[in-house]
């Protein structure tokens, strides 16, 4: 398995783009055109949302391929980024709707930043309502490199019936589910076709002096020259090729395959782009981890160098199988994997997503984004708590964007991730794969309390129950401290009113009593000063002094003008600048204090809006923000300070 018959190593292509653009339908169409029919739904329009990378293997005209169908939802964007780190080329799938071009801006920026060669496939061309040039202009405003349109649609009647290939200057008529048939270029399109070809040549000539010289001498370049320049410029990131089609009808899919065969970098070229040494021990990198029932743990990986055979020792663990997905779903075991292959390795315990295997070379891998949505989870049967911990351990290994914490203030198990759909998918996965019945809630807010007045309080315990009694007398001052100063206990007893051996018990009891104030929350930023007291030589004890102190604290805190404190976060919302004013209104509507806004560093046309927002208002912020920004808005947050709560709902809940 050193490669394919023509000497080419296996190559990989990632299908990326916004949700509902038709990536999964294109995946199916590419697989079918390559003779490997996948398991596809009867009606592609009823296809469930893709939430994880789907891998399919096929061969097209003797070349071996791995196709990575990536999620389109922003909530699963890290899956897409991980797949892109393994791909030789990306196909950006979009719709012929200029208003939706903005949704591709973050993806196009990511591809340009990472240097991943990419094409654009304008899908659903049969639904075109307007002109391709309008969609192209809208896309160009968000692309760093010039777009090169390789096809012109042929519009007859009320729809697109075919296309003109600009380089070969041939026309083709679409046939549903079949290869397009050759036709004559309609005479009415001849002039427009010449102009479009001229624009394509001009763009390529900007990066090739020989081609530019031909243009200046009014000489027509050959198709081979144009194909050569397009591939060179695509790999250099100088141009972005644009093709048309309808995946649902298999229109333009074979033309896309031909472009992929010609223009996709070889695996060795991609390794060179990623600065991976060409020689050395076999090297692969894990980009996805999954637990697949009886198969156990699967580590999806790209082989960058050498050959890896089943049963080999990798990272101290014996490899337990190498798998391919010949129809995009079912696992097929193979004896080995070679450079360029994207496969699943079985039972590599202790090997994490992003890790290198085979050789001890650290390869870059995208870091998970910070969480933006949280959900508290509870088992409906306490006997399942241990099973829940085990399931969460596996899920966080599969998904690095998922974090699990046990909130010591509220006692809740809290999942944090990339959005409501992300966490609901996780909970559904736990139900189906682990048999766990869970209840989900909005996480509780870790409110605190403090006081605004100083008080003096007297606590006295005197009990006689036969034998030794219980006696303790304490006098304490309870006073507020600056915000963030914490709890302090001060001993100012003089004259032995309280023996030294009992004073630690008073301090411990005061701190214990502060864990639950008048509103039921921990009390912070107070000082408790022991000023006086009394004792009995026989009846006093640590327990007696603790009881008296608890009494004094309970009564004193209630009199000291207690106030509820809520956590306030420093939030930075990032949006395209056309949504900046909308983001500011959204934040102020959630009791946010706008601190300012500025251009997002490295993101032309985007702004960062900074604000202080009560944590109680943050729970569903990401849902509303995305709904008002075409799904593009996001934010980061960190705890900033505690502030007196001015939210009526929170006060009522606390009282």
N, C-alpha and C positions, 0 to 999 in steps of 0.2 A: 504493500500500500504506500509506495513512495510518491504517489500522485495519480494523475489521470493519464489516459493514453497519449495525449499530446504533451505530456511533461508538466502540465500546470498543477500546482498544488491546490487543495480545496480553498475556496474563497467564501466570504460571508458578507451578507447584506442585511442591514437593519431597516425595517419599515417603521417610520416615525411620522408623527403629525398629530393634529388635534383630535379629540374624541369625535366620533361620527364621520370622520373624513373618508373612511372606507379601507383602512389598513388591513384589517383581517380578511375582508373580501378580496383585496389584492393579493394577500398571502395565498388564499385558496386558488385564485386564478393563476398565479405563478406556478404553484405546485402542480395544478392540472396541466398547464401548458408543458411542464417538464415530464409529464407522464406519471406523476405520483399523486393521484387523487387523495386529498385529505378528507377528514370527516367534517363536512360542512353542513350548516343548517339548511332546511328546505327553503326558508325565506331569510336571506342574509339581513334583511331589514329588522328582523326580530332577534338578531344575535345579541347575547348578553355582553355587557361591557367587559373589555379585556382588562384584567387587573394584574397580570403578570406576563412576562415574556413567554411567547410560544415559539418553540424551536422546531424547524422542519428541515429535513435533508432531502436533496434531490440531485439529479444530474440533467444538465441541459446541453445537448450537442456534445456530449463527452466530457464536459466540465462539471466538477463536483461543487455543490453549493450548500451552505447552511443559511437558511432564511430566519431572521429573528423578527417576529411580529411583536411590536412593542406597545405598551399601553399608551393611550392618548390623554387620559385624565391627568391633570396636574398632581392629583393625590398619589399617583403611582409613577411620578416622573423619575424617581431614583432608579427604578427598574430599567427605564429607558436609558438613562445615563450609563448604567453598568453595561448594558448591551452595546452601546455606542463605543465604549472603551475596547470592545473586542472586534468591532466590525471593520471591514476593509472599505466599505462605502455605505452611505445612508441614502435612502429614498424618502424624501419629504413628501408625504401625501396630503393634498389639500383639495378643496372644492373650488369651482370656478365662480367664486363670490367675492368681489373686491372687499366688501365690508368685513369679511372674516380673515383678511390677510394679517391684521394686527395680532391675531392669536398665534401666529407662527414666529413672532419677533423673538421671544426668549429661546426657542429652539434653533432658529437660524444663527443667533448670537453664540449659542453653545457650540454649534458645529464649527463656526468660524474660529472661535477661541481655541478649540481643541484641535483644529486642523484636520477634521474628518472630511474627506471628499464627499460631496453630496450632489444629488440631482433633485429636481422637483417634478413630481408626477401630478398634474392637474387631473384629478379623478372626477367621475360623474360628469364627463364632458357632454353626455347626452342631456343633461339638465341645464346647459348653458343658456342664460338669459341676459344677453348683452354681448360684450366682445371679450375675447381672450386678452386683447391688449390692455383693457381696463384692469383685469385681474393681474396681469403681468406688471403693470405700473404700480399697483397697490403692493404687490410682493416686493418689488424692487426697492420701495421706500424702507423696507426692513431688512434688506440683504446687504452685506458688506461688499460683495463682489457682483459684477454685472451678470444679469440673467441672459442666457442665450436660448431663444426659442428655436427648437429643432423641428417643430411641426406646425403647420397651419391648418386650422379646421376647415373642412368643406361643409358649408351650411346650405342645405336644400330644403325648401319648404319651411317647416317650423323647427327643424332640428339639425344636429350635426350628424352627417352621414358618412364622414370619412376624414382623411387628412392628406396633406401634401408634405412629404419628407423633403425638407429644404436642401439638405446636402446632396442627396441622390437625385433630387428634382423629379420624384415620382409620386404619383397619387394612388391612394388606396381607399377602397370602400369597405366600411365596417360590415361584418357579418356576425350576428349574435352567436356567441359561444364557439366561433370558428376563427381561423386566420383571415385577415383582411385580404381582399382580392384587388389585384392591380387594375387601375383604370387610367384614363387620360385626364390630365389636369384640365379642369373646366376653363374654357377660354376667358371667361370673365375674371378668373383668378390669376391669370398669367402676370399681369402687371404688379399686382399685390405680392405675388410669390417672388418676383425679382427683387422688389424692394426689401422684403423680409430677408432674403438671402444676402442682400447687400449689407443689411444691418448686422447679420451674423458674422460676415467676413470682416467688417470693420472692427467689431469687438475682438475677434481673434487676432487681427493684425496689430492691435495695440500691444501684443505680447510676443510678436514674431517679426523681426526685421525683414526676413525674406518674404514673408507674406505681405507685409506692408509695401515692400518694393513692387510686388506684383500689382497690388491695388493701385499704386500711384502710376504705374505704367499701363493701367486699364487692361491687365491680363487676368483672365479668369482662373482661379486656383482649381486644382482637381479635387474630387471628393476625397481621395486618399490623403491629400495634404490637409484638408479640413478635419478629417477624422483624427489624424495624427496630432494636430494642434489642439483639438478639443480635449483629447485625453491628457496631453501634457498640461494644459491649463487647468483642467479639472483637478488633477493630482496636486497641482501647485496652489490650488485654492483661488486661482485668478478668475475663474468663471464658474457659473452654476448652470448646468444644462436643464432645460425645461421640456418635458414631454407631456402628451395628452392621452386620455383614454377613459374607458369606463370599465372598471374591474368587474362589476356585476354582470356585464355582457361580454366579458373577455375581450373588449376592444382595446387595442393598443398595447396589450400585454406582451405579445411576441416581439413587438418593436422595442419594448422596454427590456426584454431579455437580451436582445441583440446589443443594445447600448450597454447593458451590464457586462456582457461577455467581453466587449471591446474595451470599455473604459474603467472597469473595476481594477484597482491595484492588485498585484499579486500579494500573497501573504507575506513574502519576504520584503516587499516594498513597505507594507504596513509596519512590519517589525522594525524596519529601518527608521520609519517616521517616528516610532515610539522609542528610538535609541536602544533597541534590544540587540545584543551582540548576535551575529549570524552563526558563530561557532560556539561550541561548549556542550555541557550536559543537556539532556532533554529538559525543556522548560514549558510550563503551562501556567495559566492563571485562572482561578475560580472567579466567576462573575455572578453566580446565583447558587443558592443552597435550597434544597427542597427535601421534604420527607414524603416518600411515595409508597405508603402502605407496606406491602410485603417486601418491596425492593429496599426499603430502608432509606438511609440518607443518600441523596444524589448531589454531587458537586458539578454543576455545569461549568465547563472551562474551555478556553481557547488554547490550543497547542501552538506555541510560538516557535519552538525549535525542537528538532530531533523527532524521535519515535518513542511512544510509550505503549508498552504491551500490558495486557491484562495479567494481573498477578504480580506486577512490579512493586517494589518497595518505594513508596513516595512519602516523604516527610515522616518517616518512621512507621508508616502504616502500609500494610499490604493491600494493594488495589483490589477491590472486590467487584470488578466488572466495568466494561466500557460500553456505552449505549448510544445508539442513534435513534432518531425519530423520523422514519422514512415516510410516514403519512402525516406528520405534524402532531401526532398524538401518542401512538403506541411505541414502547421501547423495544428496540432490537439490539441484541448483544452482538458485539464485534470483537475480534481478537486484538486489535491495536488501533492507535490513532497517530497520525503524522502531522508534521508542521502544517498549519492552516486549518486543521480540523476543529470544529466546535462540537463537543461531545459531552456526555454526562458520565462522570466517574462514580462508581459505587463504593459506599462505605469508607470514605476517607474521614474517619473520626478525628476530631481535633483540628481539622483544616477549615478555616473561616472564609467567608466570602471576601474576595479581594486578595487572598493569599496566593503567593507563588508556590508551585509544586514542582518537584523534580530537582531543580537547581535553586541554590540559596541566593536568588536575586530579588530584591525588593522592587516591584513594579508599581507605578502610580495607579491609583484607583479613586473614583469619586467618593467624597465624604458625604454621609447622609445629611439631608437638610434638617434644621431644627424643627421640633414639633409645633403644630399650630392648632391642635384640637385635642381635647382630653375627654375621657369617659371612665367613670367608675364601674367596676364589674364585681358582681357578687354571685357566688354559686347559690342555686336554689336549695341545695342539699349540702350541709356542712361537711358531710363525709367526702365530698368531691374536692375539698380544698387542696389536698395533696396532689390530686390529678390536675387541678388547675395550675399549680406551680410548675409541674412537669410540662404541660402544654405550652405555657408561656415561655419556658426556657427554649423549647424547640422553635416557637414562632419568632422569637427575637433573634434566633440564629438564622432563620430563613429571611427575615426582614429587618435590616439594620435601621430602618426609619421608624420602627416600633420600639418604644421604651416602656418599661413597667416599673412603677415605684409603689412602695407602701408608704402612704402619707402618715407619719407618726402623729400629726396633729388631729387628723380626722379619723384615722384608723381604716381608711379605704385603700383598696387596691386600684390604682389608677393607670389606665392605658393612655399613652400619648402618641399621636401620629400626625398624618398629613391631611386629615379631614374626616368628616362624618362617614363618608362612604368607605374610606380606608379602614376605620375602626369597626364599622358594621360588618365589613367583609371578613375582618379578623375574627370577630365574635361568631360569625356564621361558620367559618372554617373550624373553630374550636368545637362547635356543636356537631358538625358532620364528621370530622376526623377523630375527635377525642370523646364524643358522646357526652359533652358537657352542656348542661342546661344552666344558662347564665341570665342574670338580671342586670340591666345596665341603667345607670343614672347619671345625671349631671353631677360632676364632682362637687363636694362641699368646699366652701371657702374657709381657709384657715384664719378666721377672725381672731383678733386679740382684744384685750381690754387694757385700759390704764385709768388713772385717776387725775382729776384736775385740782383737788384740794388736799391739804394736809390735815390729818386728824390725829387725836390722841385717844387711844382705846385701852380699856382695862379688861383683862380676862382672868377669871378666878374659878378654880375648881376645888370644891370641898365635899367629899363624900365619906361617909362612915358606914361600912357594911359588915361590921364584925371583924375582929382582928385588925390588921393594918388598914387604914383608910387611904384616901387619895387627896393630896393637897398640892396646889400650885397657884401662884399669883404672879401675873406678868402685866407690866405696863409698857406699851409700845407706841411709838410715833410712826405713822405711815405717811409717806410724802411722795409726790411725783418727782421723777428724774427726767432729764432731757431725752428726747426721742432717740432710741437706739442705745441708750446707756445700759439697759438691762436691769437685773435684780441685784440689790445690795443689802446685806445684813450688817448692822453696826451694833456693837456692844458698848453701851455707855453706863453700865451699872457700876455704882461705887459703894463701898462699905459692905460688900458681901451680901446685899439684899437678895441676890440670886447666886448661889454657889457656882464656882467656875465649872464644875463638872456637869451642871445642868444647862449651861448656856448653849452648847452645840445643839442640844435637842430643841431649844427655842428657835435657833436659826433654821434647822432642818424643817420644822413644822411650819415656819413662816413661808419658806420656799414651796413646800408642798401645798399650802393653802392657796398660794398664788396661781396654782395650776388650773383653778376653776373659780372665776370671779362671779359677781352678781348676775351677769348675763350668761354664764355657763362656759366662758372661754378663758384661756390662760391670761393672766394679768402680767403685763410687762412694764419695764421702765419705772420701777418704784424702789424706794428704800424703806426698810423696816429697822427701826432703832429701838433696842431694848433699853429702857431708861430706869426702870425700877421693878420691884416685885417683892415676893415673900415666899418663905418655904417653911416646912415642918421637918424637924430632924428625923422623924420616923416615917411620916406619911408621904413625903415628897419622892418623886421618881422622874426618870426621863419621860415616861408615858404620861404622867400627870402634867408635866410642863408642856408637852406637845398638845395635849387636849386643851389646856388653857389658852395656848397660843392660837390654835385653830379657831377657837371661839372668838378671840380678840380680832383676828384677821377677818373672819366672816362679818362680824358686826362693823368693824372699821371700814372695810372696803365699800360696804353698802352706803356709808355716810360720806365717803370721800369724793362725791360727784363723779361716779364712774362713767366712762365713755367707751363706746365700741370703736375699735380700730380695724380698718380693712387694709389689706395689702394693695399697694399701687405699683403698677408695672411701668417701666419705660419702654415704649413701643415705637418701632420704626416700621412704618407702612411703605411699601414700594409699589408704585403704580405708573403706568404710562401717564405723561403729564396732562393728557386730555381728561384724566380722571382725578387729578389732584384735588380740585375743589370738592368733588364728590367724596373723596376719602376724608377730607377735613370735616365735612358735615357729618359723616358717619361717626367719626371719633368724638366730636363735640356732643352728638346725640347720645353718646354712651358715657357722659360725664367726663369726657377727656379734656385735658388742658393742652392745647397745641403749643409746642415749643418752637416750631419753625419748620421750614421745608427747604430743600436744596436739590440740585440735580444729583441723581444717583451715580456714584462714581463708576465710570466705565460703561454706563448705560445711557447713551445719547437718547433724548426724548422721554426719559423716565425721571421721576422725582421720588425722593425719600421724605416722608412726612413724619416728624418726631413728635410724640405726645406722651403725657402721663395719663394712664387710664386705670381706674380701679379694676382689680382682678375679677370682681364680680360681674363686670361688663364684658369680659373677654371670651366667655365660653363659646358663643356662636359667631364671633366677629368674623372669622374666616369665611363662614358660609355667606354672610351678607356682603362682605367685601368682594368675594369672587362673583357673586350674582350681579354686582354693580360695575364690574370691570372686565366683562367678557371672560371671566375665569383667570385673569392675569395677575390680580393683586395678591400680594403676600405680605408677611410681616415677620419680624423677630421681636422677642420680648425678653425682659429680665426684670427681676424684682428690684424695685427702687427704694421704697420706704413704706412705713405704716402711716396712715392718716386717719383722722376722725371720720367715721362713716357718715355720709350725708345722703345715702340712698335709703329712702323710706322703706323699701321692701326688705333690705338687709336689717334695718333696725327692728322692724316688726318681727322678722324671723328670729332675731336674737332674743327679743323680749319674751 
